[in-house]
Amino acid sequence: MSIKNLLLLFLIVFIFFQNDELNGSIKIKYKIGDEIITNTDINNEKNYLIFLRPDLKNLSKKEILKISENSLIREVIKKKEINRVFKNLNNEAIINEVKKKLFKFKNVSNEEEFMRLLESSNIDYGKIVEKMKYEAFWNELVFQKYNGLIRIDEKQLRINLKNKISNDKKFEYNISEILLEIEKDENIKSKYEEIIEYIKLNDFKTAASRFSIASSANNGGNVGWIKETLLSENINSILKKINKNGITKPIKYPSGYLILRVNDKKELKQNINIEKELKELVSYEKNKQLNQFSLLLFKKLKQNITINEY
């Protein structure tokens, strides 16, 4: 190639990137340690979240972008720790499990159907599997790090379970959650009022995506059906007083404050199998403790990393 042509090529490239910059097509929005998040990354995250939760389309552009930013910041912080701990992320068992969950979530039976669905939403198949894979590895990281610290007194759980079952009617609740991390200079009462106002303007699912630090945030805070026998006495006593579609006041929790919404409730059958219920209760307690360790680890990582917004 001649020098003249090289200069012409350089000029075209220079003008192209100058125009990108002038038009604001690509901008750095955050720097997290040595990682950057651009407006393009945030827009891709928005598409991903809308794919998971189509109701987010109803939000204003400002709100959906803020939710997308928060989601990406969480992801980048987690990924840095995962890449530090795990040397090999090509675990076929985890990847296949991720794919199964995605297919089930979007109600498709195979990879071909799922890819067609992604194409219609302008989502890259490899990237969505990669994102879910990292979330699975985060759970594995938390399990490996904290599983030995889980403490469960099965004997006491059995006693508590028998006492609960011996009482009157038992219920099962379909609930959604918002888990708040309150900073030292924040007031829980004013934060709660802010969230309630936000819910009135939008809905609980959107508020969970916007404010919650729980892993359920990207799923609109949905927890699903939980039997009364699995819940603490404190939460049980609160939920009994809440009607369908009702929202609790903030409940003090080990990792912050919990706001619950009762989406639905139904009476449990009286012929309860103690051993089966105990097994479920032990599993629930283990997962609850692991979730608390997950939040504590994330909080520690976030505190030890520099986040700059541009």
DRENTORMI-693555 format. One record per residue: residue in one letter; x, y, z negated of N, C-alpha, C, CB in turn. Coordinates in pm, whole numbers, plus 50000, padded with zeros to 5 digits. Glycine has a CB too. Layout:
# residues N
AXYZXYZXYZXYZ;...
This chain:
# residues 310
M500864988050000500005000050000500895012550000499035000149875;S500555022350084501365034450094501185043249971500995042250220;I502135052449952502065061749838500815070349848503325070649832;K500445074049972499245082149993497995074949944499105085850141;N497915061949981496745054049940496715051749789496745040550012;L497925049749731498005048049585497525060449513499445044749542;L497945072249563497505084749502496005086649513498225096649567;L495465082649631494015083649652493255074549557493665080049798;L493775062249540493155052749447493195057949304493865039049455;F494345063549266494495069249132493485080449109495925074449110;L493315088849212492395100249202490955095449185492505109249325;I490585084949261489225079549251488965074049111488995068549356;V489945066249060489815060348926489735071248821490995050948896;F490585081548836490615092648739489275099748734491735102648775;I488745102648855487455109648863486345101148803487115113149009;F486405087948833485385078748780485335079048628485655064348828;F486515077948565486535077648419486235091348360487885072748368;Q486665101948430486335115348384484825117548384487025125948471;N484175112848491482725114348499482025106348392482225110048636;D482525094248362481965086248253482015093848123482705072948238;E483175100148101483355107347975482455119547969484815111447957;L482425127048086481605139148088480125135948075481845146848216;N479715124948138478305121148133477935114048003477955112148249;G478935110847923478685104247796478215089947811477675111847719;S478595083147921478115069547944478725059647844478435065148085;I479965061947805480585053247704481185062047596481685043947767;K480715060247474481215068147361481495058947243480195079047320;I482565061747175482855054447050481945060146941484365055747009;K481165051346878480245055646773480785052646633478895048846792;Y481475041246620482045037346491483405031046511481105027646416;K484265032646412485525025346405485535018246271486785034846423;I485595004946275485564996746154486894989446144484364986646155;G487794994446058489154989246058489764992346193489194973946028;D490194981946265490764983946399489774980446510492014975446415;E488504978246473487464974946571486614987346602486574963446520;I486214988646728485354999946764483974994946808486005008246877;I482975003146783481615000646831481235012446920480584998846711;T480865009447044480475019947137478955020647150481105017547275;N478485031047216477045032247239476545020747328476715045747304;T477415015447413477045003847496476824991547409478135000947602;D477714989647310477554978447216476224979447142478734978147115;I475904991647099474674993847023473454991147111474635008346968;N473534995247237472414992847329472224977847355472645000347462;N473344970547368473264955947385472674949347261474674950047413;E473034954447144472494949047019470994951747011473214955246896;K470594963347058469164966747062468404956547147468954981247120;N468944953347265468284943447353468204929847286469044942247486;Y469274926247215469324913347144468264912847034470724911047084;L468154923546955467184923946846465754923846899467424936346758;I465524930947008464184931147067463834917347123464084941747179;F464834910247174464614896647221464144887747107465894890847285;L464764889546989464374881746871463044886546815465454882646764;R462834899746819461614905446762461024915846857461894911846625;P460184911546949459604920647050458854932546990458674913047139;D458364931246865457614942346803458474954746782457024937946670;L459804953046786460694964546768460584974546884462144959846754;K460014970146995459814979147109458934990947073459204971547226;N458094989046972457144999546933457795010846855456044993446850;L459055008946814459745019146736460225030646824460925012946661;S460505041846760461125052846832462555048846868461105066046746;K463115055346968464485052447012465465054446897464875061347131;K465255064946819466145067946707466145056646604465735081046640;E464965051446572464855040946470465465027746516463395038846433;I465165023746638465695010946687467215011646701465055007246822;L467745023146737469205024546747469865024046610469565037646818;K469205029646508469755029246373469775014946321468945038246278;I468705007546346468644993546306469734985546377467244987546337;S469944988546504470964981646584472364984846532470844985546732;E472594997346495473895001246439474184993546311473925016346412;N473204993146221473394986046093473684971246116472154987646004;S472964965346211473144951246242474544948546296472084946646344;L475014957246384476354955546443477464957446340476544965346559;I477294967146252478294969646148478434957246058477914982046063;R477294951446019477334939145939478064928046014475894934645902;E477744926946142478334916146223479854917746234477714916046363;V480324929846262481754932246280482524929046151482014946846322;I481984933346037482644930745908482714915745881481884937845793;K481624908645908481614894145887482594887145982480194888645908;K482614891346109483464884946209484944886246173483204891046346;K485334897746121486734899746084487164889645978486954914046032;E486294887145880486624877545774486594863145828485644879045656;I485624860345914485524846945973486774843746055484264845746062;N487214853246137488414851246220489674849846135488584862746318;R489664856146018490814854945928490874841145864490744865745819;V489694835845827489634823145753489714810945845488354822545671;F488954811345955488884799646044489814801446164487444797246091;K490644791746186491584792346300490944786846428492854784446267;N489944778346413489284772446529487774773746514489684757546545;L487174780946607485724783146602484974774846707485404797946624;N485694765846773485064757346875484534744446814486074754046988;N483644746146718483024734746651481744730946725482724737946501;E481794719946798480664715946882479394713446801481014703446961;A479564707546682478404704446598477664717346559478834696746470;I478424727646518477824740446479477184747246600478884749646415;I477884746946715477364753346836476064746746882478404752946948;N476034733446878474824726146918473664728946824475104711146923;E473964730146693472934733246595472384747346619473494732046452;V473274756646653472864770346685471904770446804474094779246716;K472244762846908471394762147027470024756346994472074753647136;K469994745846913468714739746874467824749846803468954727546783;K468424757646713467664767646638467114778446731468534773946529;L467934782546828467494792646924466324787547008468654796847015;F466434775147056465364769347138464074768447058465774755247189;K464204764046932463024762646846462394776246818463394755646714;F463244786046790462764799446757461974805646872463934808446720;K462444803446996461774809247112460814799347179462804813847213;N460604787947111459614778147156459884773047298458214784247150;V461134769447324461504763147452462124749547422462504772247534;S462104740747522462544726947497463954723947546461604717447563;N464494732547635465834729547687466584742247725465734720247808;E467854740347759468744751547789468294759247912470164746447809;E467804752148013467374758548138466224768248112466944748048240;E465234763948035464104772548000464574784847924463064764847916;F465484782447830465994793347746466744803647831466914787747636;M467544798947927468314808048011467394816548099469294800248098;R466304810748147465334818448225464714829448140464234809248281;L464444826048015463884835747921464864847247897463514828947788;L466144843747885467174853847863467324863047984468514847047832;E467284857248101467424865048224466334875648235467384855948347;S465134871948196464004881448202464164892748101462674874148179;S464994890447998465224900647895466594907347909465094894547756;N467314903848019468644909548043469624906747929468524924648066;I469594894347878470474890047768471424879447820469644884647647;D472694880847786473704871047826473654858847734475114877447823;Y473514847047793473384834547716474604832147626473204822647812;G475794833647684477014831247608477134840347487478224832947696;K476744853047505476874862747397475904859947283476654876847450;I474674856047316473704853447209474104840947130472274851847267;V474634830747200475124818747130476304822347042475524807647232;E477184831147094478364835547018477944842746890479244844747105;K476944851546900476464858946783475904849546678475404869246824;M475084840046722474484830546629475544821146570473394822446698;K476564818146650477654809446604478394816046488478634806346720;Y478654828946501479354836146394478524836546266479694850446438;E477204837746281476344837646162476394824046094474874841146201;A476454813346175476564799746120477904797846049476414789146232;F478974803346107480294802246044480364810645917481394806746143;W479624821645914479574829545791478954821345678478764842645813;N477874814245708477234805545608478194794645563475944799345665;E478964789145658479944778745626481054784345537480544772745755;L481474796645568482514803245488482054805245344482864816845551;V480834810245328480264812445195480154799345119478874819245205;F479704788845188479564775645125480914770445077478934765545223;Q481924771045163483254765945125483854773845009484194766545246;K483604786845008484214795544908483534794744771484184809844957;Y482204792844772481454794144648480684781744602480504805244662;N480664771444684479864759644647480264754044510480014748844753;G481564754544481482044749344353481624757844234483534748344355;L481144769944260480744779044151479254778444120481134793244185;I478514770844200477064769744179476794761844051476364762944301;R475944767343968475584760843841474074758643836476054769443720;I473684746043827472254742643820472034732643708471754736943956;D471164736143617470814727443505469534719843542470624735643372;E469714707943600468554700243647467614696343533469024687843720;K468204693743418467384689943302466424701243266468284686443182;Q466964713543260466124725043227465124727943338466994737343201;L465544726043463464634728043575463454718443567465374726243709;R463744706143528462674696143515461674700243407463264682243483;I462194705043293461324709543184460454721243229462164713543060;N461104731043295460364742743344459294738943445461334752843407;L459654729443530458724724843634457504718143573459434715243730;K457724709743474456614702843406455694712843338457154692643303;N456284723143277455484733443210454634741143311456404743143134;K455214744243426454474751543529453314743243583455404755443644;I453584730543608452574721743666451424719343569453194708443708;S451724719243439450694716343338449694727843322451344713443204;N450054739543374449154751143362448014750443464449934764243379;D447294761743481446114762043568446474760843717445334774943544;K445714767443800445904766843944447314771043986444874775644014;K447794764444091449114767644145448944772944287450054755244143;F449814782644324449694788844455450984787644535449314803544440;E450814789244664451954790144755451834803644825451984778144860;Y452954810744835452934824244889453734825045019453474834344787;N453174832045116453934835445235454424849845214453074834045369;I455724851345201456254864445162457324869645259456834863745022;S457464882745258458564889545325459294897845220458054898545444;E460574900745246461394907345145462184919145201462334897345082;I462444928545113463424939045137464334939045016462744953345161;L465614936345038466584936344929467394949144940467514923644934;L467334957244835467994970244836469284970044755467054981044782;E470294976244813471544978644739471544993444702472824974644824;I471384996344575471275010344531472645015544488470265011544414;E473075026344554474345032544518474205039944385474805042244630;K475345043244325475355049344192474575062444187476775051844148;D474645070044298473985083144298472545082444351474785092944382;E472055070344376470685068744426469725065444314470635057844533;N468465069344334467415066644238466455056444298466665079644197;I466235045344229465405034644284463965039244308465415022444190;K463455047944221462075052744236461925060744366461665061544114;S462845069944391462755078144512463025069744637463755089944505;K463915059744625464205050944738462965042644772465405041644706;Y462285037844669461065029944689459995038444756460545024444554;E459845050844711458845059844770459165062644917458785073144692;E460465064044947460895066145085460515054145173462435068645092;I460725042145119460425029945194458925028245215461005017645122;I458135031045111456675030045123456165039645230455995032944986;E456685051645234456295061245336456685056245475456935074945310;Y457855050145482458335044645609457415033345655459795039545594;I456995024945561456085013745593454755019145645455865004745468;K454255029945585452995035845629453085040645774452595047445537;L454245045845811454455050945946454745039746046455585061145948;N455345028945997455735017746084455065005046032457285016046088;D455834996045974455304984145907456404978145820454774973646011;F456064967645744457024961845650458194955345725456334951545560;K457914948545836458964941845912460034951645958458364934646033;T459574963146008460514973246055461314979045939459764984446129;A460654981045826461334986245707462414976545659460324988945594;A462114963445667463104953345628464324954145719462484939245632;S464084955445850465194956545945466014969145919464664956746089;R465344979545875466004992645855466744993645722464985003745862;F466174988045614466724990645481467324978345411465664996345395;S466884966345446467264954545368468704950145396466314943045398;I469384945445290470734939945306470684924645307471664944945192;A469494918945296469354904345296469564898745436467974900245242;S469914885845444470134879445574468844878745656470714865345555;S467714880445591466414880045659466084893145731465314876845559;A466954903145719466654916545775466364916045924467824925945750;N467174908746000466974908146145465724900346184468174901946212;N465154893446087463914886146112462714893346050464014871846056;G462884906346029461794914245972461524911245825460554912046050;G462534905545757462384902445614461574889945586461744913845545;N461204882645691460344870945672461044859745597459864865745806;V460454855245488460984844245407460184831545434460944847745257;G458884833145461458024821745487457274817245362458824810145542;W456774804945365455994799645254456904794645142455084788245302;I456614798945020457344794444902456354790444794458314805544850;K456554778644740455674773844633455944781444504455854758644611;E454904783544430455004790244300456014783244209453634790844232;T456074769944220456964762144134458444764844160456694747344152;L458774771144273460164774044305460584787944257460384772944455;L459624796044220459904809944184460124811644034458764818944230;S460834822343999461054825243857459754829643792462144836143840;E459694828743660458494832943586458174847543612458674830443435;N459224855843618459034870143638458384872943774460374877443628;I458934867243881458384869444015456994863344027459304863544122;N456804851643966455484845243967454414854243906455534832043891;S454724859643790453754867943719453414880543800454284871843581;I454384885543875454154897443959453294893844079455494903544005;L453634882844147452914878944269451464875144241453624867444337;K451194869644122449824865844087448884877944087449804859143948;K449454889644061448644901844053448534909144189449234911243949;I449264903944289449284910644419448334903744516450714910844477;N447474911544578446544906144677447254904044810445344915444695;K446574897044900447104894945034447404908445100446114886745120;N448574909545164449084921645229449554932245129448014927645318;G449564928645000450044937944898451564938044888449444934344764;I452084948944834453534950744821453884953244675454044962544911;T454934946744627455334948244487456114961044465456164936144442;K456224965044341457174975344301458564968944303456814981444158;P459644976644297460984970744298461194961144180462044981844294;I461764949544210462044939244108463564938244093461404925344148;K464064939743972465514938843949465984924843985465884942243802;Y467074924444061467604911844112469114912144093467224909644264;P469784900544083471234900544060472034908844160471754886544063;S471584909144286472334916444389471674929544432472534907644509;G470714934444353470064947044386468624947644337470094949344535;Y467774953544418466334954244388465554947844502465884969044366;L464554940044465463764932444561462364938444572463684917644520;I461924940744696460554944944722459914933844805460484958944797;L458794928444757458144917144825456784921144881457994905344730;R456444915144992455104916745050454454902945056455174923245193;V453234901945005452484889345012451694889245143451524887744888;N452204881845241451544881045371450284872345365452504875545477;D450374862145279449244852945264449484844745137449084843645389;K448424838445088448564829544972447514818544981448414837544837;K447854806944927446884795844927447124787244804447004787345058;E446054780544763446134772144643446824758844676444734769644585;L447704754644586448394741944603447524730344557449714741944527;K447734718844618447034706744573447504703044434447264695044672;Q446624697344356446934694344215447814681944198445654692444138;N447744672344292448544660144278449994662744321447934648644362;I450744669144231452114673144260453104662244217452444686344189;N453994658644308455034648744282456224655644216455474641544413;I456474652644089457534659244011458894657744078457584653643869;E459244645544118460574642944174460784650344305460784627944195;K459744650544387459824657744514459964672744491458594654744600;E459164677844397459224692144364460574695844305458104695944266;L461134687044222462424689644160463524690344266462754678844055;K463474681344361464454681244470464394694244549464204669144564;E463174698744578462984711544649463494723144566461504713644683;L463234722644436463644733344346465164734344337463044731144207;V465844722944327467314722844321467884728744450467844708344299;S467334724644564467794729844693467564744944703467074722644809;Y466394749344656466054763644658467024771644570464594765844611;E467334766344452468244773044360469654774044418468274765744226;K470104763344482471434763444545471494774144654471764749644605;N470474774344739470444784244848470354798444794469274781544941;K469604800244687469464813544626470814818444574468424813244511;Q471534809544505472844813344453473844816044565473374802444360;L473794807844671474684810044785474374823344854474554798444886;N473094826744864472704839644923473244851344840471184840644935;Q473214849844708473734860244621475254861544637473374857244474;F475944850144648477384850444672477694856744808477984836044664;S476854853844907477024859545040476954874745035475964853945136;L475974879944964475804894444951476964900844877474494897744880;L477424894044771478554899344693479834899544776478774890844566;L480054889044855481234888444941481184899445046481364874745008;F480024901045109479894911345211480124925245151478504910645277;K479554927545035479724940544968481204943444941478924940944836;K481914933244894483354934644866484124937744993483904921844801;L483814930545102484494932745230484224946845282484054922345333;K482974951145269482584964445318483304975445240481064966345307;Q483464973445109484144983345025485624984445058483974979744879;N486204973445109487644973145135488014975945280488184959745096;I487054980745356487334983945496486924998345524486604974145592;T487675004945609487365018845643486385019245759488655026545679;I485265026245737484245027845842484155042645877482855022245797;N484505045946000484415059746048483325060946152485765064446106;E482465071046134481395073646231481775085746314480035075746161;Y481525084946445481885095846534480645102446594482805090746646;
